[in-house]
């Protein structure tokens, strides 16, 4: 359906049910955004600018939450009185449309429209829940929604990569406490993915093998950093983890994106993700703030070299201490970690149920 300002909204349900036909009664003006991309020739990376995002709501109470269902005369982003999983275009996107401003050419000082799409995915209508609380049926539904959105967005002209992620916790910078994630359809390949592909191609030239396959095999053979192994998936703390507690989760069959997973892999994934997030919730006296992101291959390049994987990490290093990105990390991207990966893995294994 369409919200009153023209943005798209899609409901996902685990079983067939009558349509959710409530209309958006807010009468919002047409959606617009001031978005721009500027290219950094030194780092060979695009930077997104979205000044209008300064006006988005900041840590609203449950009574004012824009991601809860509409009820009792209070109108939110979701017109229905209840929902299971819902996806809609972000009201304050970093990327919008395909022709919203004129490009400025320039070999060094290049700029162009921040074309693309930003979506919000709400995992549940329960404001007080978390992803770890969802249960396997709802977690599988979230996966199916991400598969759908990855497929649809990747097919749009100009989309170079689709990134699905969840930020949780004020320490991470979350501005909406309702359990939700985001989906970015970039018009460029992200700097991190570009670096991974350069490393994978160099490894292939040197050895004739796939770098991701070799890293997974090495971690499984070593075993000291494994957190969980399954029939279709494996989760481990990387040998050179940058964050205090960081887990990478890979399917054992290399695929480029979520849409390439078969049903059995999607089912086991739901259990893996709930388990890993549950362990993170038990790490400290309070649930760990985290970033949980799906790294997928670009839509049109590098798909044979890349391996879909989930990266989950927290900025908390103890009950009362955070890992701040200070001078070395922020200034030089040179990390110092306070927790040895083997100790982090051992602690996460202890927290399994």
LUMSETOR-515164 format. One record per residue (C-alpha): residue number from 1; z, y, x. Coordinates in steps of 0.1 Angstrom, whole numbers, m for minus. Example, Ala and Ser with C-alpha at 12.3 -4.5 7.8 and 13.67 -1.06 7.14 Angstrom:
PT    nr       z       y       x
PT     1      78     m45     123
PT     2      71     m11     137
***
This chain:
PT    nr       z       y       x
PT     1       0       0       0
PT     2      m1      37      10
PT     3      28      60      13
PT     4      25      95      m3
PT     5      13     110      30
PT     6     m14      84      34
PT     7       3      61      59
PT     8      m1      24      55
PT     9      28       1      45
PT    10      27     m37      44
PT    11      53     m62      30
PT    12      57     m97      44
PT    13      75    m124      25
PT    14      84    m160      34
PT    15      72    m172       0
PT    16      49    m160     m28
PT    17      65    m135     m51
PT    18      54    m108     m76
PT    19      40     m78     m58
PT    20      63     m50     m47
PT    21      44     m22     m65
PT    22      69       6     m64
PT    23      51      38     m54
PT    24      63      64     m29
PT    25      76      93     m50
PT    26      85     117     m22
PT    27      52     137     m23
PT    28      50     141      14
PT    29      22     163      29
PT    30      m6     145      47
PT    31       5     128      80
PT    32      m3     149     111
PT    33       9     147     147
PT    34       5     167     179
PT    35      m4     139     204
PT    36     m21     141     237
PT    37     m27     119     268
PT    38     m27     133     303
PT    39     m38     113     334
PT    40     m17     111     366
PT    41     m43     104     393
PT    42     m16      96     419
PT    43       0      68     399
PT    44     m32      60     380
PT    45     m14      61     347
PT    46     m17      79     313
PT    47      13      98     300
PT    48      18     103     263
PT    49      29     137     248
PT    50      42     140     213
PT    51      62     172     208
PT    52      65     167     170
PT    53      89     137     177
PT    54     117     162     184
PT    55     120     166     147
PT    56     127     129     138
PT    57     160     119     123
PT    58     188     111     148
PT    59     214      84     142
PT    60     216      88     104
PT    61     245      72      85
PT    62     238      42      63
PT    63     237      65      33
PT    64     209      85      48
PT    65     190      57      65
PT    66     152      61      61
PT    67     146      23      68
PT    68     168      10      40
PT    69     152       2       6
PT    70     148      30     m19
PT    71     177      27     m44
PT    72     197      48     m68
PT    73     174      78     m68
PT    74     174      80     m29
PT    75     138      78     m16
PT    76     132      63      19
PT    77     102      51      39
PT    78     103      18      19
PT    79      96      25     m18
PT    80     107     m10     m29
PT    81     143     m17     m39
PT    82     144     m47     m16
PT    83     123     m63      11
PT    84     123     m92      36
PT    85     101     m78      64
PT    86      81     m46      62
PT    87      57     m28      86
PT    88      45       8      82
PT    89      29      35     103
PT    90      54      56     121
PT    91      60      90     106
PT    92      66     104     141
PT    93      40      85     163
PT    94      33      89     200
PT    95      m3      79     192
PT    96     m23      88     161
PT    97     m59      83     149
PT    98     m90      85     169
PT    99    m103     121     167
PT   100     m73     144     161
PT   101     m81     168     189
PT   102    m108     177     215
PT   103    m108     160     249
PT   104    m106     180     281
PT   105    m126     166     309
PT   106    m117     168     345
PT   107    m118     144     375
PT   108     m81     151     384
PT   109     m65     170     356
PT   110     m79     148     328
PT   111     m66     149     293
PT   112     m78     133     260
PT   113     m66     127     225
PT   114     m36     103     222
PT   115     m56      80     200
PT   116     m40      48     188
PT   117     m14      37     163
PT   118      24      33     162
PT   119      40      11     136
PT   120      76       3     127
PT   121      87     m32     117
PT   122     119     m36      98
PT   123     134     m71     102
PT   124     157     m70      71
PT   125     169     m47      44
PT   126     205     m53      55
PT   127     215     m21      74
PT   128     244     m38      92
PT   129     225     m69     104
PT   130     208     m76     138
PT   131     179     m97     148
PT   132     204    m124     160
PT   133     217    m126     124
PT   134     184    m133     108
PT   135     182    m171     107
PT   136     152    m192     116
PT   137     131    m186      84
PT   138     133    m149      87
PT   139     128    m149     125
PT   140      97    m170     120
PT   141      85    m145      94
PT   142      90    m117     119
PT   143      68    m136     143
PT   144      41    m141     117
PT   145      42    m103     109
PT   146      38     m96     146
PT   147       9    m120     148
PT   148      m8    m103     119
PT   149      m3     m68     133
PT   150     m14     m79     168
PT   151     m46     m94     154
PT   152     m54     m64     131
PT   153     m46     m37     157
PT   154     m64     m55     186
PT   155     m96     m55     164
PT   156     m96     m17     160
PT   157    m121       2     182
PT   158    m104      19     211
PT   159     m73      m3     212
PT   160     m68     m16     248
PT   161     m34     m33     244
PT   162      m8     m41     217
PT   163      29     m40     226
PT   164      56     m52     202
PT   165      92     m44     211
PT   166     128     m38     199
PT   167     152     m13     213
PT   168     188     m20     202
PT   169     219       1     209
PT   170     227      37     214
PT   171     229      32     252
PT   172     192      23     252
PT   173     184      54     233
PT   174     180      41     198
PT   175     178      68     171
PT   176     177      46     141
PT   177     205      20     139
PT   178     188      m1     111
PT   179     175     m34     126
PT   180     139     m27     134
PT   181     112     m28     161
PT   182      80     m10     170
PT   183      44     m19     176
PT   184      22       3     198
PT   185     m16       0     199
PT   186     m24      17     232
PT   187     m58      32     240
PT   188     m52      22     276
PT   189     m37      m8     295
PT   190      m1       0     304
PT   191       8       6     340
PT   192      31     m25     341
PT   193       3     m48     327
PT   194     m22     m33     352
PT   195       1     m41     381
PT   196       7     m77     368
PT   197     m30     m82     365
PT   198     m37     m69     400
PT   199     m10     m93     414
PT   200     m25    m122     394
PT   201     m60    m116     407
PT   202     m48    m113     443
PT   203     m29    m145     439
PT   204     m60    m163     424
PT   205     m82    m150     453
PT   206     m57    m163     478
PT   207     m48    m197     462
PT   208     m72    m204     435
PT   209     m43    m208     410
PT   210     m28    m187     383
PT   211       2    m166     393
PT   212      21    m169     360
PT   213      17    m207     361
PT   214      30    m209     396
PT   215      60    m186     390
PT   216      70    m207     359
PT   217      66    m239     379
PT   218      87    m225     408
PT   219     115    m214     385
PT   220     116    m248     367
PT   221     116    m266     400
PT   222     144    m245     414
PT   223     164    m247     382
PT   224     193    m224     392
PT   225     181    m195     370
PT   226     170    m215     339
PT   227     188    m204     307
PT   228     171    m228     283
PT   229     142    m253     283
PT   230     124    m267     252
PT   231      93    m286     243
PT   232      71    m255     241
PT   233      91    m227     258
PT   234     112    m220     288
PT   235     136    m191     294
PT   236     150    m180     328
PT   237     165    m151     347
PT   238     137    m140     372
PT   239     143    m146     409
PT   240     141    m109     415
PT   241     156     m96     383
PT   242     160     m58     382
PT   243     185     m55     354
PT   244     221     m69     353
PT   245     211     m95     326
PT   246     174    m101     323
PT   247     156    m131     307
PT   248     119    m139     307
PT   249     107    m164     281
PT   250      73    m181     284
PT   251      54    m206     264
PT   252      47    m237     286
PT   253      10    m235     275
PT   254      m5    m203     289
PT   255     m19    m181     261
PT   256     m28    m144     262
PT   257     m11    m132     231
PT   258      11    m140     200
PT   259     m20    m147     179
PT   260     m29    m176     202
PT   261       3    m195     195
PT   262       0    m227     174
PT   263      25    m233     145
PT   264      48    m256     165
PT   265      51    m230     193
PT   266      59    m202     167
PT   267      86    m224     151
PT   268     104    m231     184
PT   269     100    m195     194
PT   270     121    m184     164
PT   271     149    m206     175
PT   272     146    m195     212
PT   273     147    m158     203
PT   274     177    m161     180
PT   275     195    m182     206
PT   276     188    m157     235
PT   277     198    m127     214
PT   278     229    m145     203
PT   279     239    m151     240
PT   280     233    m114     247
PT   281     255    m105     218
PT   282     284    m126     233
PT   283     280    m113     269
PT   284     305     m85     265
PT   285     333     m73     242
PT   286     307     m55     221
PT   287     271     m67     216
PT   288     249     m58     246
PT   289     223     m30     241
PT   290     189     m44     249
PT   291     152     m40     251
PT   292     132     m70     239
PT   293      95     m67     244
PT   294      64     m89     240
PT   295      40     m86     269
PT   296       6     m95     257
PT   297     m28     m95     275
PT   298     m51     m65     271
PT   299     m75     m68     241
PT   300    m107     m70     262
PT   301     m99     m76     298
PT   302     m77    m100     319
PT   303     m71    m124     291
PT   304     m78    m155     312
PT   305     m54    m143     339
PT   306     m25    m130     318
PT   307       3    m151     302
PT   308      21    m140     271
PT   309      58    m137     276
PT   310      90    m121     262
PT   311     111     m98     285
PT   312     147     m92     274
PT   313     172     m71     293
PT   314     203     m51     289
PT   315     215     m19     307
PT   316     251     m30     305
PT   317     266     m47     336
PT   318     302     m51     324
PT   319     323     m44     293
PT   320     328      m8     303
PT   321     299       0     327
PT   322     262       7     323
PT   323     234       3     348
PT   324     221      39     352
PT   325     187      45     367
PT   326     198      70     393
PT   327     180      83     424
PT   328     165      52     439
PT   329     155      37     406
PT   330     143      68     388
PT   331     129      85     418
PT   332     113      57     437
PT   333     112      27     412
PT   334     133       8     438
PT   335     160     m11     420
PT   336     194     m22     432
PT   337     210     m48     410
PT   338     248     m53     407
PT   339     246     m89     393
PT   340     230    m117     412
PT   341     203    m135     391
PT   342     220    m169     396
PT   343     253    m156     383
PT   344     236    m139     354
PT   345     219    m172     345
PT   346     251    m192     348
PT   347     269    m168     325
PT   348     241    m169     299
PT   349     241    m207     300
PT   350     278    m207     293
PT   351     273    m186     262
PT   352     249    m211     245
PT   353     259    m228     213
***
